[in-house]
Each structure stands twice: as structure tokens, then as C-alpha cells.
């Protein structure tokens, strides 16, 4: 069976992934062209380190398994190195463009990185929610007893309404405002939303710190925003691109 480039392109279109793939191509060209203009280079040692990390992440324990993976994905050794090269260049370009902007951005948006550890019970009856709120406040009953008694979902009841570590953007504005104004540990006055009356126990407010993980996250977000702006002014008319006389 012979499969041509035209067959592959047609299948890409049929898969409804054409816009995604085209955007990826344009992104790669923007990154590589910008890096070349800035004189960003990749050393052999960096490629080797990236290859070792890739094999470890994909559980390719020896050369034979690596070659099988490359064959499966129709990649030559040169193309594999080109893929690794692009990843290194992207990381270096991110650092070059935004390393000195991460810390100012963090302090300007510090409130967005505050987190909360909270528990929640949602009730349909406002009077019951208020009754339970005052009972918890007066220590007549614990929040966890309320959660065990009134949460219907089995898994959530077993976790006593634990919601995990949440950020401002994870919460509805009316809930976020009350939660981050709390002085933990504290039960909040029931908050009404379309889902019902939220009885919330705020266990801890986590103040943000600019560690390496968060710095990488912010740098990546800034880089993606920059890429988005570049692509908006770069993406061509795809109909003209693929129906032109040149193919």
C-alpha cells in the first residue's frame, strides 16, 4: 500500500486537527526565526542531556527501545535531534525574553497566586444552612460532622467536603471574595449561588512565594501570551496557502 504526502494531508484535514497542526507549524517557525535573530544557540551537551531526559520520561531504557519508538513515530535520528533542539530553543527563548519580567509580574499579580485549603457543604435550604453555621460557630457541632451528615455524594462525604488547594480563578467571584477575606480557621456565613447555599470551612490561606516552579509557570504564561500576539499577526489565509498554484 502506497501512502503519499497528499494522503497524509487529506487525513489531517479529515481529522479536524488541521488548524491545530497549522498553528503548531507557525509557532515553531516563529520560535526558531526569533531565536536565530537573537543568536540563541544549542550546545551538543544540551542535546545529549535533553535526549537522556526524553528517554527517561518515555521509559526507553536502551538503544533498541529508542529505535523502535522512532520507527513507530516515523522519525529519523536527525528529526529526533531537531525535535529536541526545538524544545531547548523554546526554553532558552523564554528565559531570554522574560527572565527579568517574571519577578515584577509576580508581585504585580501576587493576589492571583494566593491559595486556600477549604471544605464545603452545599445545602438547598437557607434556614438550615444558617442554623448549621451558628451551630458550628458556637461549637455545638463540628464542620466535619455536618459534612458527614449532609453531603450526598459518597466520595465527597468520605473526604468531608475537602475541595483541595484552590486559587482565586478556581472560585466564583462571590465565594472568592469571602474566602480570601477569612481569618483561618473559620466557618463562613453561607453564600448563595445558583447551586445552593455554600457552607465553607476555610482551613488555611497559603501565601504565595516565587519558587522555581512558579517562576517557570509565570515565564511560560508570558511566553505563550507573546506567541499568541505573534501568531495573530502571522497566521496566513489557509485557503489561499493550500490552494495556490504552488500547492
RAVENKA-V600767 format. One record per helix or strand. SS is the DSSP state (helix for helix, strand for strand). FROM is the first residue (numbers start at 1). TO is the last residue. If there is no record, write none. Layout:
SS/FROM/TO
SS/FROM/TO
//
This chain:
helix/5/14
helix/18/38
helix/44/57
helix/63/72
helix/77/98
helix/102/108
helix/110/113
strand/115/123
helix/126/137
helix/143/150
helix/154/158
strand/162/167
helix/168/170
helix/173/179
strand/186/187
strand/191/193
strand/196/206
helix/212/232
helix/238/242
//
